[in-house]
């Protein structure tokens, strides 16, 4: 992985410190010409320590020039000891994961973690998903993009004399192997299932691990494909979310741009059901990574908006008996989240049901994550999309302008209210904490009723 002179990498050390077992800083007390390490004298570097082994990370300039834009540097991992090879893989994969999920080419779009602070005696079971850092008086939980699974605490390594024989030098073209510590806490050995699926599909998974909410899914790049495995207890498997991607692939016209499904594999083992889906790999990044909400206004070309309007209009014509939003949910939850009597869903359409910025790529547009598609109230998709844009007034206004033919109708008001009611529920679970006040304000504009506090 190379970077230009103006690339921002300020969060890389925090990312490594909160996600890597055995993280430390390695200080150099000698000039590199006289010492074992390549760290400049008086400086230090992020490192991880194993049993009588270590690996550390530095960046070296690989291209010089008179102008800043002509200069380039490359991240390099150095490792020592018997476990050096494995530690180097782990450290290199961490940088690649940070590059994919956190860093952005536009420094203003760089993603930040969600940090929550909890009393020191809070048990693990009551902590939200994330990477845990224990302090004397509190427990910190970092939720980084691409790491949405509860993880155990880092392994403590005993002190050991560092072995300097067998030095190896790696550039960042390596990826992390699956290990037991990345196992889903609810569904068993997700990494082993992913490896088994790759073997059956005869592909080689080489990208960083991307875990879904609560460890229910694990995805990795595999050449020009993306391999995703979903798991659940056998009695919980199947149904709308389980079948969503496969049914969308056959029912939704190809003019709606999305990753094409190349293969599906189902199996069960030890009371756990698995479904593996091999789809096209989409090389274009989503508009946001690690969060569904837009934090800053974004300038997208007119063609992008036209493609989105066309895709949603085409999707609306697809016949299906899949229900993404049910009247029963509205009846049970409207008073709780909006403080008003339930509305009646009278006009429905076919929609994506999870339309937000992390599921839309930049140009060329592609719609991602089709698990939940189906019948929903008119205006639900656009109400959801608009709600995730409330922190960016110019973009929210663009949405209302582009989709005025839907958003300005009475039917859409019902769909938007349903979307606004569902979002606070997700916010109370820590899924989308940032836009909560904006969502409440928008709901109050529509209902003229204060939203209950939670």
C-alpha positions in Angstrom: 0.0 0.0 0.0 1.5 3.3 -1.0 0.4 6.8 0.0 1.0 10.3 -1.3 2.6 13.2 0.6 -0.7 14.6 1.7 -2.3 11.4 2.8 -3.8 11.4 6.3 -3.0 8.4 8.5 -3.5 9.9 12.0 -6.0 7.3 13.1 -3.9 4.3 12.1 -2.1 4.0 15.4 -5.4 4.2 17.4 -7.0 1.6 15.1 -4.0 -0.8 15.6 -3.9 -0.1 19.4 -7.5 -0.9 19.9 -7.8 -3.9 17.6 -4.5 -5.8 17.7 -3.6 -8.2 20.5 -0.2 -7.5 22.0 0.0 -3.9 20.6 2.9 -1.7 21.9 5.3 1.0 20.8 8.9 0.0 19.9 11.5 2.7 20.6 14.9 3.0 18.9 18.0 4.2 20.8 20.5 3.8 18.0 20.8 4.9 14.4 19.4 2.4 11.9 22.8 2.0 10.3 24.1 0.5 13.7 20.9 -1.1 15.1 18.8 -4.1 14.3 15.7 -2.1 13.5 15.0 0.4 10.7 13.5 2.9 13.1 15.2 6.3 13.3 17.1 7.0 16.5 15.0 8.6 19.2 11.7 7.6 17.4 9.3 4.8 17.9 6.9 2.7 15.8 3.7 0.7 16.4 4.4 -3.0 17.0 2.9 -6.2 18.2 4.6 -8.8 20.4 4.3 -12.6 20.5 6.2 -15.2 22.4 9.8 -14.3 21.7 8.7 -12.6 18.5 7.7 -9.1 17.3 6.7 -7.2 14.2 6.7 -3.4 13.8 5.4 -1.0 11.2 7.2 1.9 9.5 6.7 3.9 6.3 9.6 4.6 3.9 9.8 7.0 1.0 9.8 5.2 -2.3 9.4 8.2 -4.7 10.8 11.7 -4.4 10.1 14.8 -6.3 10.2 18.6 -6.3 6.5 18.9 -5.7 4.5 17.2 -2.8 2.2 15.4 -5.2 5.3 13.7 -6.8 6.3 12.1 -3.5 5.2 8.6 -2.4 5.8 6.4 0.7 5.1 2.7 1.3 4.1 1.0 4.5 6.6 -1.8 5.5 6.4 -4.4 8.2 9.6 -5.8 9.8 9.4 -9.0 11.9 11.6 -11.1 14.1 11.5 -14.5 15.7 9.6 -17.8 15.1 6.2 -16.1 15.0 7.5 -13.2 13.0 5.8 -14.4 9.8 2.4 -14.7 11.4 2.7 -11.4 13.3 3.7 -9.6 10.1 0.6 -11.0 8.3 -1.5 -9.8 11.2 0.0 -6.3 11.3 -0.1 -5.9 7.5 -3.7 -7.0 7.4 -4.6 -4.4 10.0 -3.2 -1.7 7.9 -5.1 -3.0 4.8 -8.3 -3.2 6.8 -7.8 0.4 8.1 -7.1 1.5 4.5 -10.3 -0.1 3.2 -12.7 0.8 5.9 -11.4 4.0 7.6 -9.1 5.9 5.3 -10.5 7.8 2.4 -8.8 9.4 -0.6 -10.6 12.6 0.4 -9.2 13.3 3.8 -12.4 15.0 4.8 -14.3 11.7 4.3 -12.0 9.8 6.7 -14.1 7.7 9.0 -13.9 7.9 12.8 -14.7 5.2 15.4 -17.8 5.4 17.7 -16.5 5.5 21.3 -18.6 4.6 24.3 -17.5 4.7 28.0 -18.8 2.2 30.6 -18.3 1.6 34.3 -15.3 -0.6 35.1 -17.5 -3.3 36.5 -19.7 -3.7 33.4 -19.8 -7.3 32.3 -18.8 -8.2 28.7 -22.4 -9.4 28.0 -23.7 -5.8 28.6 -21.2 -4.0 26.5 -22.1 -3.1 22.9 -20.3 -4.7 20.0 -16.8 -3.4 19.5 -13.1 -3.6 20.6 -12.7 -3.3 24.3 -10.0 -1.3 26.1 -10.0 -1.6 29.9 -8.8 1.3 32.0 -8.6 1.6 35.8 -11.9 3.3 36.2 -13.9 2.5 33.1 -14.2 0.3 30.0 -13.9 1.8 26.6 -15.6 0.3 23.5 -14.4 1.4 20.1 -16.7 0.6 17.1 -14.6 0.9 14.0 -16.0 0.6 10.4 -15.8 -3.0 9.3 -15.5 -4.5 12.8 -19.1 -4.9 13.9 -18.6 -8.0 16.1 -18.0 -8.2 19.8 -14.3 -9.3 20.3 -12.6 -10.8 23.4 -10.0 -8.9 25.2 -6.4 -8.9 23.7 -4.2 -11.8 24.8 -1.6 -10.9 27.4 1.8 -12.0 26.3 4.5 -12.7 29.0 7.7 -10.8 28.8 10.3 -12.4 26.7 13.7 -11.7 25.3 13.3 -10.7 21.6 14.9 -13.1 19.1 16.8 -11.2 16.4 17.6 -14.1 14.1 15.6 -14.7 11.0 14.6 -11.1 10.3 12.0 -10.7 7.6 10.8 -7.6 5.8 7.3 -7.4 4.3 5.5 -4.8 2.3 1.7 -4.5 2.6 0.5 -7.1 0.2 -0.5 -9.6 2.8 -3.8 -10.5 4.6 -4.7 -11.9 8.0 -5.6 -15.5 8.4 -8.8 -16.4 10.3 -8.2 -17.2 13.9 -10.4 -18.4 16.8 -10.5 -14.9 18.4 -12.5 -13.7 15.4 -15.2 -16.3 16.0 -18.8 -15.1 16.2 -20.0 -15.2 19.7 -23.4 -16.5 18.6 -23.0 -18.7 15.6 -19.8 -20.6 15.9 -16.7 -20.8 13.7 -17.4 -18.1 11.1 -13.9 -18.2 9.8 -13.9 -22.0 9.4 -17.2 -21.8 7.5 -15.8 -19.1 5.2 -12.7 -21.2 4.5 -14.9 -24.2 3.7 -17.1 -22.2 1.4 -14.1 -20.8 -0.5 -12.8 -24.3 -1.0 -16.2 -25.4 -2.4 -16.4 -22.4 -4.8 -12.7 -23.0 -5.7 -11.8 -19.4 -4.9 -9.1 -17.9 -2.7 -10.2 -15.4 -0.1 -7.4 -12.8 0.1 -9.1 -9.6 1.5 -9.5 -8.4 5.0 -12.4 -9.9 7.1 -15.6 -7.8 7.1 -17.9 -8.8 9.9 -21.6 -7.9 9.9 -23.7 -6.9 12.9 -23.2 -9.2 15.9 -21.0 -11.5 13.9 -23.9 -12.9 11.8 -22.1 -12.5 8.5 -18.4 -12.6 7.4 -17.4 -11.4 4.0 -14.0 -11.2 2.2 -12.8 -10.4 -1.3 -11.9 -13.4 -3.4 -10.3 -12.3 -6.6 -13.0 -10.6 -8.8 -15.6 -12.0 -6.4 -17.0 -11.3 -2.9 -17.6 -14.3 -0.7 -20.0 -13.8 2.2 -21.2 -16.4 4.7 -24.2 -15.9 6.9 -24.8 -18.2 9.9 -27.7 -18.8 12.3 -29.0 -21.5 14.6 -30.6 -24.2 12.5 -34.1 -23.3 13.8 -33.5 -19.6 13.0 -32.2 -20.1 9.5 -34.2 -19.4 6.3 -36.8 -16.7 5.7 -36.8 -13.3 4.2 -33.4 -12.0 5.3 -31.7 -15.4 4.5 -33.1 -15.5 1.0 -32.9 -11.8 0.2 -29.9 -11.7 -2.0 -30.8 -14.8 -4.0 -34.4 -13.7 -4.7 -33.2 -10.2 -5.7 -30.8 -11.6 -8.2 -33.6 -13.5 -10.0 -36.5 -11.0 -9.6 -35.0 -7.6 -9.9 -34.1 -6.5 -13.5 -30.5 -6.2 -14.5 -31.0 -2.5 -15.2 -30.9 -2.0 -11.4 -27.1 -2.0 -10.9 -25.9 -4.3 -8.2 -23.4 -7.1 -7.6 -24.5 -10.2 -9.6 -24.8 -13.5 -7.7 -22.5 -16.2 -9.0 -23.3 -19.0 -6.6 -25.1 -20.1 -3.4 -24.1 -22.9 -1.0 -26.1 -24.1 2.0 -25.1 -26.5 4.7 -25.4 -27.2 8.5 -23.0 -28.4 11.1 -23.3 -28.8 14.9 -26.7 -27.1 15.1 -25.6 -24.1 13.0 -26.9 -23.4 9.5 -24.7 -21.6 6.9 -25.4 -19.9 3.6 -22.4 -18.8 1.4 -23.0 -16.4 -1.4 -20.5 -15.6 -4.1 -21.1 -12.3 -5.9 -19.3 -10.0 -8.1 -16.7 -7.8 -6.4 -17.6 -4.1 -6.7 -14.3 -2.1 -6.9 -16.1 1.3 -6.3 -16.2 2.3 -2.7 -19.6 3.1 -1.1 -20.2 6.8 -0.4 -19.7 6.2 3.3 -17.9 3.4 5.1 -18.7 2.2 8.6 -21.7 4.4 9.0 -25.0 4.7 7.2 -25.4 8.5 7.8 -23.7 11.2 5.8 -21.6 13.5 7.9 -20.6 16.1 5.3 -22.4 17.4 2.2 -21.2 15.5 -1.0 -21.3 16.7 -4.6 -22.4 13.8 -6.8 -22.9 14.3 -10.5 -26.4 14.7 -12.0 -26.0 11.3 -13.8 -25.6 9.6 -10.4 -28.9 11.0 -9.2 -30.6 10.1 -12.5 -29.3 6.5 -12.2 -30.7 6.3 -8.6 -34.1 7.6 -9.6 -34.2 5.1 -12.5 -33.2 2.2 -10.3 -35.8 2.9 -7.6 -38.5 3.5 -10.3 -37.7 0.1 -11.9 -37.5 -1.6 -8.5 -41.0 -0.3 -7.7 -42.5 -2.3 -10.6 -41.2 -5.7 -9.4 -43.9 -8.0 -8.1 -43.1 -9.9 -4.9 -44.8 -11.3 -1.8 -41.8 -10.4 0.4 -42.9 -8.0 3.2 -40.1 -5.7 4.4 -42.4 -3.6 6.6 -45.4 -4.9 8.4 -48.4 -3.2 9.8 -48.0 -5.1 13.1 -44.7 -3.4 13.8 -46.3 0.0 13.2 -49.1 -0.9 15.6 -46.7 -2.0 18.3 -44.1 0.8 18.1 -45.5 4.1 16.9 -46.5 5.3 20.3 -43.2 4.2 21.8 -41.0 5.9 19.3 -43.1 8.8 17.8 -45.6 9.4 20.5 -48.6 9.2 18.1 -51.3 6.7 17.2 -50.2 4.2 14.6 -50.8 5.1 11.0 -52.4 2.7 8.5 -50.3 1.5 5.6 -52.6 1.8 2.6 -50.2 2.3 -0.3 -47.2 0.0 -0.8 -44.4 -0.4 -3.4 -41.4 -2.6 -3.9 -38.2 -1.2 -2.4 -34.7 -1.8 -1.2 -35.7 -1.3 2.5 -32.2 -0.4 3.6 -31.4 2.7 1.4 -28.6 4.6 3.0 -25.2 5.9 2.0 -23.1 2.8 2.9 -25.3 0.8 0.5 -24.8 3.2 -2.4 -21.5 3.3 -4.3 -20.0 6.4 -5.8 -20.0 6.7 -9.6 -20.9 4.4 -11.3 -23.8 3.8 -8.9 -24.5 0.3 -7.6 -27.0 -0.7 -4.9 -25.5 -3.0 -2.2 -27.0 -5.3 0.5 -30.3 -6.7 -0.8 -31.2 -8.8 2.3 -34.3 -6.9 3.2 -35.8 -5.9 -0.1 -39.6 -6.3 -0.6 -42.9 -4.6 -0.2 -42.9 -1.5 2.0 -44.9 1.7 2.4 -44.6 4.3 -0.4 -42.0 6.8 0.7 -40.2 4.5 3.1 -37.0 4.1 1.2 -36.8 7.8 0.5 -37.7 8.7 4.0 -34.9 6.5 5.3 -32.5 8.0 2.8 -33.5 11.5 3.7 -33.2 10.8 7.4 -29.6 9.6 7.0 -28.8 12.9 5.2 -30.2 15.3 7.8 -26.8 16.3 9.1 -26.0 17.6 5.6 -28.5 20.3 4.7 -27.5 20.7 1.1 -27.6 17.0 0.3 -30.9 16.6 2.2 -32.3 19.4 0.1 -31.0 17.7 -3.1 -32.9 14.5 -2.1 -36.1 16.4 -1.6 -35.7 18.2 -4.9 -34.8 15.1 -6.9 -37.6 13.0 -5.4 -40.3 15.7 -4.9 -42.7 13.7 -7.0 -42.8 11.1 -4.2 -41.8 13.0 -1.1 -44.4 15.7 -1.5 -47.3 13.3 -1.5 -49.6 12.3 1.4 -48.8 8.6 0.8 -45.1 9.4 1.3 -45.7 11.0 4.6 -46.9 7.6 6.0 -43.8 5.9 4.6 -41.5 8.5 6.0 -43.0 8.3 9.4 -42.5 4.5 9.4 -38.9 5.0 8.5 -38.4 7.7 11.2 -40.1 5.4 13.8 -37.7 2.5 13.0 -34.5 4.5 13.2 -34.8 5.4 16.9 -35.1 1.7 17.6 -31.8 1.1 15.9 -30.3 4.1 17.7 -31.3 2.7 21.1 -29.3 -0.4 20.2 -26.2 1.6 19.4 -26.4 1.0 15.6 -26.8 4.7 14.5 -26.3 6.9 17.6 -25.2 10.1 15.8 -28.4 11.2 13.9 -30.8 10.6 16.8 -31.6 14.3 17.6 -32.0 15.1 13.9 -34.4 12.2 13.4 -36.5 13.3 16.4 -36.6 16.9 15.0 -37.8 15.7 11.6 -40.4 13.4 13.1 -41.7 16.3 15.2 -41.9 18.5 12.1 -44.3 16.0 10.5 -46.4 15.0 13.6 -46.3 18.3 15.6 -45.8 16.0 18.7 -42.8 15.7 20.9 -40.9 12.4 20.4 -40.6 10.3 23.6 -37.1 10.2 25.1 -35.3 6.9 25.4 
